[in-house]
Amino acid sequence: MEELADPGLGSVRVLLKHDDNKARKLRYNLGHPRVLTFGGAYSNHIRAVAAAGRRHGFETIGVIRGEERLPLNPSLAYAAECGMRLTYLDRAAYRLKHTPAVLDRLRETWGDVAILPEGGSNAEAVRGCAELPAEIDVPYDVICCPVGTGGTLAGIAAGLPPGKRAIGFPVLKGGGFLADEVARLQTAAFGRVFGNWSLELGYHFGGYARTTSPLRAFAAKYRVEEIYVAKMLYGILDLVGQRRFPEGTTIVAVVTGEPFMAAGRVSG
């Protein structure tokens, strides 16, 4: 892990844990010879499933939101290079992707498939993400993570030791609905809702994949990607400035994007 060096932190410490949450989500979802999943044209989940299929030798189908656009963007080109077969749903149909009618039609087209939800967030994914806290070997008080579909936060909170808490930073505008989704995922995975997590809704910067000049400058300063990680880190620093964390708090921020370039490395 690396420690964030910022004079505005005072006695609060922020430790950066780079972590491949996509791999965690897939860990207990693999095993079927053919996997179908959903995502946008720049979906990291689509890339991860395609890469896993190539590595482990199973077929993959990516159902992409919107119309086909050629040439493929780098994300979809990578998925195709990994052997993923790409198909498309218009936005109206994509919004209904979870309904029996759409799922039955996909099974008629693609045969016997294991269907993973968009972002990979299901009970198996939550169980994979719940293993993260046990891997942290330094003392801490709070874990923070970006939130897209809620699976990573649901798992992290479920795996926390007593006395610790988790904070999620949704990257979606109007992300309050994610509280119900995190609760649903925890119930599906563990049969209960954990009371040790919360959401901070004020750091979406306009919504998913939206950005602003200040956020771009922030992401460039700390060398992190803008869609997820920069929003979380910006939020953490802002909350520290508001004195929302007691003096001496140690925060672990889960960096799910590109590696973080910081001042020092922390070991247990």
Number of C-alpha atoms within 10 A of each C-alpha: 21 19 20 20 14 13 7 11 19 11 13 18 20 24 24 24 21 16 17 15 20 22 18 22 27 23 16 14 19 18 12 12 14 18 23 24 21 26 21 19 21 15 17 17 24 31 23 21 29 28 20 19 22 17 10 11 12 18 20 27 24 25 22 24 22 17 12 14 8 7 8 13 11 12 16 24 16 17 26 19 13 20 18 25 16 18 14 18 18 12 13 10 14 19 12 13 19 12 11 10 10 16 14 12 11 17 14 11 9 13 11 14 18 16 18 18 15 19 23 28 25 23 21 22 27 31 26 23 27 23 16 20 18 11 7 14 11 12 10 16 16 20 25 27 27 29 25 20 21 29 30 31 29 33 30 27 29 26 20 21 12 7 8 15 21 23 23 27 28 27 29 23 15 13 20 13 9 20 15 11 16 26 19 19 26 25 15 16 20 14 11 13 18 18 11 16 22 16 19 19 17 16 20 25 18 14 15 14 13 14 16 11 8 11 17 17 13 18 19 13 11 15 17 22 19 22 23 23 25 27 26 27 26 16 21 24 16 15 14 19 13 9 12 10 16 10 13 12 15 19 23 25 28 24 25 19 19 13 14 20 14 16 10 11 11 12 8 7
